[in-house]
């Protein structure tokens, strides 16, 4: 029996009439929202994890960057409510979904009804007759349930062996799964499937139907299943709602991982500061063992896209992704629009670069070009400037002295570049109608001179590589320096807060105390300019769950 919803075909030939996996009645609400066109309203008004998980396009970040063959076919096992099905249908020629739940399959079909290359087979994967072979097979949040739905003595090996038989020569199996040894589980997060603390660390004692694995365990299972090599990636903070994808070819550095209070599924007890713990883990080069999640692609022997970062919680005209891509013996940085509305923003980067380059004689600049609607630059292989401050984390005074020295040497403009600040309509539109009096500005200003936008290379000046927020109207230059100081403190607050408040840190770094309230207001207005009124595009904040801490002070 088959049904068609829009252009999507649903095949019930193997459906038993029972939905064995469900998030409950919320799925009826989600289904109705897609039917009546209110899914976006539901996403922005709800605080239920199931709504965020099934509706947010942040889910697509896990594989949006991957260079799929557009002429290929893809088998999506465990397609759920279709959070990734639409992405796959835009990336490849044909998508076949397998999903246990009829209700979830209906949601998927309603959601993607305009796509004409999707078929959904409803039923248990092990019972469904699959006669064709595919270029890609995905298991996104699925493999851990093999013990429940596949059965046998070695269900996790058996499942991989079974789906291997559905691959074309040279085909790839793509798996996303939690890491049983993920740092969050040591730090009070309930295990994602059992909802018990330390369940995975205790090796799922008493649990027979679900489990995740450490990286060495995964590599061993792949070998036993005859799968062969796999390329490993590390979605942060995990694979469900990642904003950045690292890889074995580009791992995070100290200061990169800051996810405290970003808990959306469950309430949480924090036993220690995971920012500081991740800093040490990254410094000690053991991040791949403690990453919260894995994405691994069986059949890939080389990583072509070592890094991807997404900005989806902005107004549509500013949503973009940044990928680092291998090119011959080198790498390139590619910035792309995530929506048609953002193409103008990307196209403006070359002109912003031209106008900004050379403004500060103390720094160097990356040169880019527009290629097929993307802004591309060579990758600068150096240390991020903010990471260089990690060495001073236990001495706020030493960090401040290094900071002041860096600003004096590299970031101060020459007198010939300075112009008096004067408020304009453009300034009010972006930063609001308040600014300190008597400040100087530059004819053209990069408002985002934060230290994570610089690379340090031995024998060279700091290299500035981001021109996204270059403006041609006057901006108090002290505000630009305040932003750099503010974000540096914010990054290392776990260490600095017991020593100095953020305000004390900024004043000691040379920012005038009476200007701090004004700059905070300017920053709020700038945030609204990018992310909507009152940060409305950051709807994810509505889903944050209560957290509790023990013995230590947190930001």
C-alpha positions as CSV (number, residue, x, y, z in Angstrom):
1,X,0.0,0.0,0.0
2,X,1.3,3.4,-0.9
3,X,0.2,7.0,-0.2
4,X,1.3,10.3,-1.7
5,X,1.5,13.5,0.2
6,X,2.4,16.3,-2.1
7,X,5.3,14.8,-4.1
8,X,6.4,12.5,-1.4
9,X,5.6,8.7,-1.6
10,X,5.0,6.7,1.5
11,X,5.2,2.9,1.3
12,X,3.3,1.0,4.0
13,X,4.1,-2.5,2.7
14,X,6.1,-3.4,5.7
15,X,4.3,-1.4,8.4
16,X,2.9,-3.5,11.2
17,X,0.3,-0.9,12.3
18,X,2.3,-0.1,15.5
19,X,4.5,3.0,16.1
20,X,7.1,1.5,18.4
21,X,9.1,4.7,18.9
22,X,7.6,8.1,19.8
23,X,8.0,11.4,21.7
24,X,4.3,11.3,22.6
25,X,1.5,13.6,21.8
26,X,3.8,16.5,20.9
27,X,4.2,14.7,17.5
28,X,0.5,15.3,16.8
29,X,1.1,19.0,17.4
30,X,4.1,19.0,15.1
31,X,2.2,17.2,12.4
32,X,-0.7,19.7,12.6
33,X,1.8,22.6,12.5
34,X,3.3,21.4,9.2
35,X,-0.2,20.8,7.8
36,X,-1.4,24.3,8.6
37,X,1.9,26.1,8.0
38,X,2.6,27.1,11.6
39,X,5.8,25.1,12.2
40,X,8.0,28.1,12.4
41,X,5.7,29.7,14.9
42,X,5.7,26.6,17.0
43,X,9.5,26.4,17.0
44,X,9.8,30.0,18.2
45,X,7.1,29.8,20.9
46,X,7.7,26.4,22.4
47,X,10.2,25.3,25.1
48,X,9.9,21.5,24.6
49,X,13.0,19.7,23.6
50,X,11.1,17.5,21.0
51,X,10.0,20.6,19.2
52,X,13.5,22.0,19.0
53,X,15.0,18.7,18.0
54,X,12.5,17.9,15.3
55,X,12.0,21.4,13.8
56,X,15.2,23.4,14.1
57,X,17.3,23.8,10.9
58,X,20.4,23.7,13.2
59,X,20.0,20.0,12.8
60,X,21.2,20.3,9.2
61,X,24.6,21.6,10.2
62,X,25.7,18.0,10.9
63,X,26.0,17.3,7.1
64,X,25.1,20.5,5.2
65,X,28.8,21.0,4.5
66,X,29.5,17.5,3.2
67,X,30.4,17.4,-0.6
68,X,27.7,14.9,-1.6
69,X,27.6,13.8,-5.3
70,X,24.5,15.6,-6.7
71,X,23.8,12.6,-9.0
72,X,23.8,10.1,-6.1
73,X,21.2,8.1,-4.3
74,X,20.9,8.0,-0.5
75,X,19.2,5.7,2.0
76,X,18.3,7.4,5.2
77,X,17.7,4.8,8.0
78,X,15.7,6.3,10.9
79,X,14.5,9.4,9.1
80,X,12.3,10.5,12.0
81,X,10.3,13.7,11.4
82,X,12.5,14.6,8.4
83,X,14.8,17.1,10.0
84,X,17.6,15.9,7.6
85,X,15.5,14.5,4.8
86,X,15.0,17.8,3.2
87,X,18.7,18.5,3.3
88,X,19.5,15.2,1.6
89,X,16.8,15.7,-1.0
90,X,18.5,19.0,-2.0
91,X,22.0,17.5,-2.0
92,X,21.4,14.2,-4.0
93,X,19.2,12.9,-6.8
94,X,17.2,10.4,-4.9
95,X,16.4,9.8,-1.2
96,X,14.9,6.6,0.2
97,X,13.8,6.9,3.9
98,X,13.2,4.0,6.3
99,X,11.2,4.9,9.5
100,X,9.5,2.8,12.1
101,X,6.8,5.3,12.9
102,X,3.9,6.1,10.6
103,X,3.2,9.4,12.4
104,X,6.8,10.6,12.1
105,X,6.7,9.6,8.4
106,X,3.6,11.7,7.9
107,X,5.4,14.6,9.5
108,X,8.3,14.1,7.2
109,X,6.1,13.9,4.1
110,X,4.1,17.1,5.1
111,X,7.4,18.9,5.8
112,X,9.0,18.0,2.5
113,X,5.9,17.7,0.3
114,X,7.4,19.9,-2.4
115,X,10.4,17.6,-3.0
116,X,9.9,15.1,-5.8
117,X,12.8,12.8,-5.0
118,X,11.7,11.3,-1.6
119,X,10.2,7.9,-0.9
120,X,9.5,6.8,2.7
121,X,9.3,3.1,3.6
122,X,7.5,2.7,6.9
123,X,8.5,-0.2,9.1
124,X,11.3,-1.9,10.9
125,X,14.6,-1.7,8.9
126,X,15.3,-5.4,9.5
127,X,12.0,-6.4,7.9
128,X,12.0,-4.1,4.9
129,X,12.9,-5.5,1.5
130,X,15.5,-3.2,0.0
131,X,16.4,-4.3,-3.5
132,X,18.5,-1.5,-4.8
133,X,21.9,-0.2,-3.8
134,X,22.9,3.3,-2.7
135,X,25.8,5.7,-2.9
136,X,25.2,6.9,0.7
137,X,23.5,5.3,3.7
138,X,23.0,7.4,6.8
139,X,22.5,6.4,10.5
140,X,22.0,9.7,12.3
141,X,21.2,8.9,15.9
142,X,20.1,5.4,14.9
143,X,23.0,2.9,15.3
144,X,22.8,3.0,19.1
145,X,19.3,1.3,18.9
146,X,20.5,-1.7,17.0
147,X,20.2,-3.9,20.1
148,X,16.5,-2.9,20.3
149,X,15.5,-3.2,16.6
150,X,18.0,-5.6,15.0
151,X,18.6,-8.1,17.8
152,X,21.1,-11.0,17.8
153,X,24.3,-11.5,19.8
154,X,26.2,-8.8,18.0
155,X,23.5,-6.4,16.8
156,X,25.8,-3.4,16.2
157,X,28.2,-5.4,14.0
158,X,25.2,-7.1,12.3
159,X,23.5,-3.8,11.4
160,X,26.7,-2.4,9.8
161,X,27.2,-5.7,7.9
162,X,23.6,-5.7,6.7
163,X,23.6,-2.1,5.4
164,X,27.0,-2.7,3.8
165,X,25.2,-5.0,1.5
166,X,23.1,-2.1,0.3
167,X,26.0,0.0,-0.8
168,X,27.2,0.5,-4.4
169,X,30.9,0.0,-5.0
170,X,32.7,3.0,-3.4
171,X,29.6,3.9,-1.4
172,X,29.7,5.5,2.1
173,X,28.1,4.8,5.4
174,X,27.6,8.0,7.5
175,X,27.0,7.6,11.2
176,X,26.4,10.2,14.0
177,X,26.3,9.0,17.6
178,X,27.0,10.2,21.1
179,X,30.4,9.3,22.7
180,X,29.9,7.1,25.7
181,X,33.0,8.8,27.2
182,X,31.9,12.4,26.3
183,X,32.9,15.0,28.8
184,X,29.4,16.1,29.5
185,X,28.6,12.6,31.0
186,X,31.4,13.0,33.5
187,X,30.0,16.5,34.3
188,X,26.5,15.6,35.4
189,X,24.6,15.3,32.1
190,X,22.1,12.4,32.0
191,X,22.9,9.8,29.3
192,X,20.9,10.8,26.3
193,X,19.1,7.4,25.9
194,X,18.7,6.0,29.4
195,X,18.3,9.4,31.1
196,X,20.6,8.1,33.9
197,X,23.7,9.9,35.1
198,X,27.0,8.0,34.4
199,X,25.1,5.2,32.5
200,X,27.5,5.2,29.6
201,X,30.6,5.6,31.8
202,X,29.4,2.6,33.8
203,X,29.3,0.7,30.4
204,X,25.5,0.5,30.4
205,X,25.4,-2.0,33.3
206,X,21.8,-3.4,33.3
207,X,21.0,-1.9,29.9
208,X,20.7,-4.4,27.0
209,X,18.9,-2.5,24.3
210,X,20.8,0.7,23.7
211,X,24.4,1.8,23.9
212,X,27.0,4.1,22.5
213,X,30.7,3.7,22.1
214,X,34.1,5.3,22.6
215,X,36.2,6.1,19.6
216,X,38.5,3.0,20.0
217,X,35.4,0.8,20.4
218,X,34.0,2.2,17.2
219,X,37.2,1.6,15.3
220,X,37.3,-2.0,16.6
221,X,33.6,-2.6,15.6
222,X,34.2,-1.2,12.1
223,X,37.2,-3.6,11.7
224,X,35.2,-6.6,12.9
225,X,32.3,-5.7,10.6
226,X,34.6,-5.5,7.6
227,X,33.8,-1.8,7.0
228,X,37.4,-0.5,6.7
229,X,38.6,3.0,7.2
230,X,36.5,5.9,8.3
231,X,37.0,9.7,8.6
232,X,36.1,11.0,12.0
233,X,34.5,14.4,12.8
234,X,33.5,16.0,16.0
235,X,30.3,18.1,16.1
236,X,30.2,20.6,19.0
237,X,28.6,20.7,21.3
238,X,27.1,17.4,20.0
239,X,25.7,16.0,16.8
240,X,22.1,17.0,17.5
241,X,22.4,20.8,17.4
242,X,26.0,21.5,16.3
243,X,27.2,25.0,15.4
244,X,30.7,23.8,14.4
245,X,32.2,20.6,13.0
246,X,35.8,19.7,13.8
247,X,37.8,16.8,12.4
248,X,41.0,14.9,13.0
249,X,42.6,17.3,10.6
250,X,41.5,20.4,12.6
251,X,40.8,20.0,16.3
252,X,39.6,22.7,18.7
253,X,42.1,24.7,20.7
254,X,42.1,26.0,24.2
255,X,39.2,28.6,24.5
256,X,37.2,27.2,21.6
257,X,34.6,25.1,23.5
258,X,32.3,27.2,25.6
259,X,28.9,25.5,26.1
260,X,28.1,26.1,29.8
261,X,24.3,26.4,30.3
262,X,23.6,25.4,26.7
263,X,21.5,22.4,27.8
264,X,18.2,21.9,25.9
265,X,17.1,18.4,26.5
266,X,17.3,17.9,30.3
267,X,18.1,19.8,33.5
268,X,21.7,19.4,34.5
269,X,24.1,19.3,37.4
270,X,27.6,20.7,36.7
271,X,30.3,19.3,39.0
272,X,33.1,21.3,37.4
273,X,33.7,23.9,34.8
274,X,33.7,22.1,31.5
275,X,35.3,25.1,29.8
276,X,38.4,24.8,31.8
277,X,38.3,21.0,31.5
278,X,38.0,21.2,27.7
279,X,40.9,23.7,27.5
280,X,43.1,21.1,29.2
281,X,41.8,18.3,27.1
282,X,42.5,20.3,23.9
283,X,45.9,21.4,25.1
284,X,46.8,17.7,26.0
285,X,45.6,16.6,22.5
286,X,43.0,14.1,23.8
287,X,39.9,15.9,22.6
288,X,39.0,13.1,20.2
289,X,38.5,10.8,23.2
290,X,36.3,13.1,25.2
291,X,34.2,14.8,22.4
292,X,30.5,14.6,23.2
293,X,29.6,13.2,19.8
294,X,31.1,11.6,16.8
295,X,30.3,11.8,13.1
296,X,32.2,9.2,11.1
297,X,32.1,8.5,7.4
298,X,33.0,4.9,6.4
299,X,34.6,4.8,3.0
300,X,36.2,8.3,3.3
301,X,40.0,7.8,3.5
302,X,40.7,11.5,3.4
303,X,39.1,14.5,5.0
304,X,38.3,17.1,2.4
305,X,36.5,19.6,4.7
306,X,38.4,19.7,8.0
307,X,36.2,22.4,9.6
308,X,32.8,24.0,9.3
309,X,31.0,26.7,11.3
310,X,27.4,27.9,11.0
311,X,25.7,31.2,12.0
312,X,22.0,30.2,11.8
313,X,20.7,32.3,14.8
314,X,20.8,35.5,12.9
315,X,18.5,37.4,10.6
316,X,18.2,35.5,7.3
317,X,20.2,38.1,5.4
318,X,23.2,37.4,7.6
319,X,23.1,33.6,7.9
320,X,26.2,32.0,6.6
321,X,28.6,29.2,6.9
322,X,32.4,29.2,7.0
323,X,34.2,26.1,5.7
324,X,37.9,25.3,5.5
325,X,38.4,23.1,2.4
326,X,41.5,21.2,1.2
327,X,42.8,22.4,-2.1
328,X,45.8,20.6,-3.5
329,X,48.5,20.8,-0.9
330,X,46.9,23.8,0.8
331,X,43.6,24.9,2.2
332,X,41.0,27.6,1.5
333,X,38.5,29.4,3.6
334,X,35.1,29.6,1.9
335,X,32.2,31.7,3.2
336,X,28.8,31.0,1.8
337,X,25.2,32.2,2.2
338,X,22.8,29.8,3.8
339,X,19.8,31.6,2.3
340,X,19.2,33.6,-0.9
341,X,18.6,36.6,1.3
342,X,22.2,36.4,2.6
343,X,23.9,36.3,-0.8
344,X,24.2,40.1,-0.8
345,X,25.9,40.0,2.5
346,X,28.5,37.5,1.2
347,X,29.0,39.5,-2.1
348,X,29.8,42.6,-0.1
349,X,32.8,41.0,1.6
350,X,35.3,41.7,-1.2
351,X,34.4,45.4,-1.2
352,X,34.6,45.5,2.6
353,X,38.0,43.9,2.4
354,X,39.2,46.4,-0.2
355,X,38.1,49.4,2.0
356,X,39.4,48.0,5.3
357,X,42.8,46.7,4.2
358,X,45.7,49.0,5.1
359,X,43.7,51.0,7.6
360,X,45.9,49.8,10.5
361,X,49.5,49.7,9.6
362,X,50.3,47.4,12.6
363,X,48.5,44.4,11.2
364,X,48.5,42.2,8.1
365,X,45.4,41.3,6.0
366,X,44.2,38.2,4.2
367,X,43.2,38.8,0.5
368,X,40.1,37.1,-0.8
369,X,38.0,36.9,-4.0
370,X,34.5,36.0,-5.0
371,X,34.2,32.6,-6.7
372,X,30.8,31.3,-7.8
373,X,29.0,33.5,-5.3
374,X,31.3,32.5,-2.4
375,X,34.0,34.6,-0.7
376,X,37.2,32.7,-0.6
377,X,40.6,33.3,1.0
378,X,43.7,31.3,1.5
379,X,43.8,29.6,4.9
380,X,46.3,31.2,7.3
381,X,48.1,28.4,9.1
382,X,48.9,30.0,12.5
383,X,47.7,30.2,16.1
384,X,44.6,32.1,16.8
385,X,45.5,35.3,18.7
386,X,43.0,34.7,21.5
387,X,44.6,31.2,22.1
388,X,47.9,32.9,22.8
389,X,46.4,34.5,25.9
390,X,45.7,31.1,27.5
391,X,49.1,31.1,29.0
392,X,48.1,34.1,31.2
393,X,44.8,32.5,32.5
394,X,46.0,32.3,36.1
395,X,47.2,35.9,36.2
396,X,44.7,38.6,35.2
397,X,47.4,41.3,35.6
398,X,49.8,39.5,33.3
399,X,47.0,39.0,30.8
400,X,46.1,42.7,31.0
401,X,49.7,43.8,30.5
402,X,50.1,41.5,27.4
403,X,46.7,42.8,26.1
404,X,47.7,46.5,26.5
405,X,51.1,45.8,24.8
406,X,49.4,44.1,21.9
407,X,46.9,46.9,21.5
408,X,49.6,49.6,21.5
409,X,51.8,47.7,19.1
410,X,49.3,46.5,16.6
411,X,45.8,47.9,16.9
412,X,46.3,51.6,17.4
413,X,45.7,53.7,14.3
414,X,48.1,56.5,13.2
415,X,47.0,60.1,13.8
416,X,46.4,60.5,10.0
417,X,43.7,57.8,10.3
418,X,41.8,59.4,13.1
419,X,38.6,61.4,12.6
420,X,36.3,62.9,15.1
421,X,33.3,60.7,15.9
422,X,30.0,62.1,14.8
423,X,26.7,60.2,15.1
424,X,25.0,59.4,11.7
425,X,21.8,57.8,10.7
426,X,23.7,54.6,9.8
427,X,25.3,54.5,13.2
428,X,21.9,54.8,14.9
429,X,20.5,52.1,12.8
430,X,23.2,49.6,13.8
431,X,24.4,50.7,17.3
432,X,21.6,52.9,18.7
433,X,21.4,56.6,19.5
434,X,23.9,56.7,22.4
435,X,27.6,57.0,22.1
436,X,30.4,58.7,24.2
437,X,31.3,62.2,23.3
438,X,34.7,63.4,22.3
439,X,35.8,60.0,20.9
440,X,37.7,59.5,17.7
441,X,36.8,57.1,14.9
442,X,38.3,55.8,11.6
443,X,36.9,56.6,8.1
444,X,36.3,52.8,7.8
445,X,36.1,50.6,10.8
446,X,36.1,46.8,11.3
447,X,33.9,46.5,14.4
448,X,34.9,42.9,14.9
449,X,38.6,43.2,15.7
450,X,38.2,40.5,18.3
451,X,41.3,38.4,18.9
452,X,39.8,35.2,17.5
453,X,39.7,37.0,14.1
454,X,43.6,37.2,14.0
455,X,46.2,34.6,13.4
456,X,49.7,34.7,14.9
457,X,52.6,33.6,12.5
458,X,56.2,33.8,13.6
459,X,58.0,36.7,12.0
460,X,54.8,38.4,10.9
461,X,52.3,41.0,12.2
462,X,49.0,39.6,13.4
463,X,46.9,38.6,10.4
464,X,43.3,39.8,10.3
465,X,41.1,37.5,8.3
466,X,37.5,38.5,8.9
467,X,35.8,41.5,7.3
468,X,32.2,40.7,7.9
469,X,31.4,43.7,10.0
470,X,33.3,46.5,8.3
471,X,31.3,49.8,8.3
472,X,32.0,53.1,6.4
473,X,30.4,55.4,9.0
474,X,32.2,56.6,12.2
475,X,32.2,54.3,15.2
476,X,34.0,55.2,18.5
477,X,37.2,53.2,18.2
478,X,37.3,52.7,21.9
479,X,34.2,50.6,21.5
480,X,36.0,48.4,19.0
481,X,38.8,47.9,21.5
482,X,36.2,47.3,24.3
483,X,34.6,44.5,22.2
484,X,38.0,42.8,21.9
485,X,38.7,43.2,25.6
486,X,35.2,42.1,26.5
487,X,35.3,38.9,24.4
488,X,38.7,38.0,25.6
489,X,37.5,38.2,29.2
490,X,34.4,36.3,28.3
491,X,36.4,33.5,26.7
492,X,38.6,33.0,29.8
493,X,36.1,34.0,32.5
494,X,36.4,30.6,34.2
495,X,39.9,31.7,35.3
496,X,39.6,35.5,35.5
497,X,36.3,35.9,37.3
498,X,37.8,34.9,40.7
499,X,40.5,37.5,40.2
500,X,38.6,40.5,38.6
501,X,35.2,41.4,37.4
502,X,34.7,42.0,33.7
503,X,34.3,45.7,34.4
504,X,37.6,45.8,36.4
505,X,39.3,43.9,33.7
506,X,38.2,46.4,31.0
507,X,39.2,49.4,33.0
508,X,42.6,48.0,33.8
509,X,43.0,47.3,30.1
510,X,42.5,51.0,29.3
511,X,38.7,51.4,28.7
512,X,37.2,54.4,30.5
513,X,34.9,53.3,33.2
514,X,32.2,55.9,32.4
515,X,31.9,54.6,28.9
516,X,31.2,50.9,29.8
517,X,27.4,51.3,30.2
518,X,27.3,53.0,26.8
519,X,29.3,50.3,25.1
520,X,27.1,47.6,26.6
521,X,24.0,49.4,25.2
522,X,25.7,49.7,21.8
523,X,26.5,46.0,21.9
524,X,22.9,45.1,22.6
525,X,21.8,47.2,19.7
526,X,24.4,45.6,17.4
527,X,23.2,42.2,18.5
528,X,19.7,43.2,17.6
529,X,20.9,44.5,14.2
530,X,22.4,41.0,13.5
531,X,19.9,38.7,15.4
532,X,16.6,40.6,15.3
533,X,14.8,42.8,17.8
534,X,15.6,41.6,21.3
535,X,17.6,38.8,19.7
536,X,14.5,37.1,18.4
537,X,16.4,34.9,16.0
538,X,18.1,33.3,19.0
539,X,14.9,31.3,19.7
540,X,17.1,28.5,21.0
541,X,17.5,30.4,24.3
542,X,13.8,29.6,25.1
543,X,14.7,26.0,25.4
544,X,17.5,26.3,27.9
545,X,16.9,24.0,30.9
546,X,17.7,24.7,34.5
547,X,21.2,23.9,35.6
548,X,22.8,23.5,39.0
549,X,26.4,23.9,40.0
550,X,28.6,22.6,42.8
551,X,31.2,24.5,44.7
552,X,32.5,26.7,41.9
553,X,31.5,30.1,40.4
554,X,30.3,30.1,36.8
555,X,29.8,32.9,34.3
